[in-house]
Amino acid sequence: MALLVSLPGRNLAMPQLLILLSASCLHTGNSAGYTRVNDFGVNQPAVLSGVQGGSIEIPFSFYFPWELAKDPQMSIAWRWKDFHGEFIYNSTLAFLHEHFKGRVIVNWTQGQTSGVLRILNLKENDQARYISRVSLQTTEGMKSWQSVAGTQLIIIHAPSTTVVSPSIIPSAVPTAGLEDTRGQRNPSLLKLGAMVGMVMSKVVVIIPLYGWVIFLWWKQRPAE
């Protein structure tokens, strides 16, 4: 006896229900790790972080069920801030937002279904959501779609480096010690000075005495 499950408008046996559930699970998943809601979409990482002054790479890939035209005219564009935000890049128009002049490189070539958006010299106000958009020509006409959530970029402030200038190390000798040293005299110099003083005093006394003796001797010698 098969177990019947009642759904609006129809009755399903349990084996039929399991087959439908399995098919639904296979349809909503893919091997790349992203969730496929439709048969077309864009895959991007949800969140990335970069250091201010550095660079960041935001990878993207896209998929679709349509058959491409002979000239697919693939085009990649990028918005920022929100789903309907300003365009910062467009491969067809060779457009680049003024804020990103000289700082954005898109590594993608015509015909590829994946690429990388690279932002150089990251600034604080680069912190925003980045959304990629795809346009291409199919046998059913031009098709355009973009990522819904995009990639939230978080800017991390670079650690500041403080340069310490060399400082002059004061002398370990206290000032009082220097003053005491200046007030003292070398004992040997004091002795030498005393000896010189004594010799000079004797010379001062002896020279007049010798002069007086010579004068008396000259005075008392017999006249010729």
Residue, then its C-alpha position, 0 to 999 in steps of 0.5 A: m500500500a503506497l502512502l499518499v500525500s495530498l497537495p492542492g489539486r493533486n495527490l502524490a505517492m511518497p516515492q514521487l514526492l521524494i523524487l520532486l524534493s531531490a530534483s529541487c535540491l539539485h536545482t538550487g545548488n552548484s559545485a562552486g559553493y554558490t547558491r543558484v536561485n535561477d538558471f542565470g546569475v553572478n557569483q561574488p564573495a559576500v565580504l572581503s577586507g583590504v588594508q588602507g593603502g593596499s589593494i584588493e581583488i574581487p573575483f566574479s563569475f557568471y552563468f546562463p542557459w541561453e545560446l550565444a549569438k554569433d557575436p555575443q558582444m559580452s560586456i562587464a560593468w561594475r556598480w558600487k554602494d547599492f543595487h542601483g548605485e553608480f557605475i564605476y566601470n564599463s568595458t563596452l564604453a571604456f568608462l571609469h568613475e572619477h573616484f577610481k581613476g588610475r586605481v581600477i583594473v578589470n582582468w577579464t577578456q571577451g568570451q570568458t565567464s569569470g574575471v577579477l576586479r582589482i582596486l589599488n591604493l585603497k582609500e577609507n571611502d572605498q568601503a562599500r558594496y560592489i556589484s558586477r553586471v553582465s550583458l550579452q547577445t543571445t539567439e533570443g536577444m540581448k540579456s542583462w543581469q547582475s549580482v543581487a547582494g554583491t561584495q561588501l568591501i571593508i577597509i582596515h586602517a593600516p597600523s601607524t609606525t612611529v619613528v623614534s629619534p635618537s635622544i641625548i643621554p645625560s651624563a651620569v655624573p651629578t652636577a654637585g660632584l662637578e662643582d666640588t671637583r672644580g673647587q679642589r686643587n691638585p695637592s702636587l701643584l700646591k706643593l710645587g707652588a710653595m717651593v717656588g715661592m720659598v726659592m724666590s723669597k730666598v733669591v730676593v734676600i740673597i741678591p741684595l746681600y751679595g751686592w752689599v758684600i761686593f760693595l764693601w770689598w771694593k770700598q776697602r781694597p788698597a788704593e794703587 
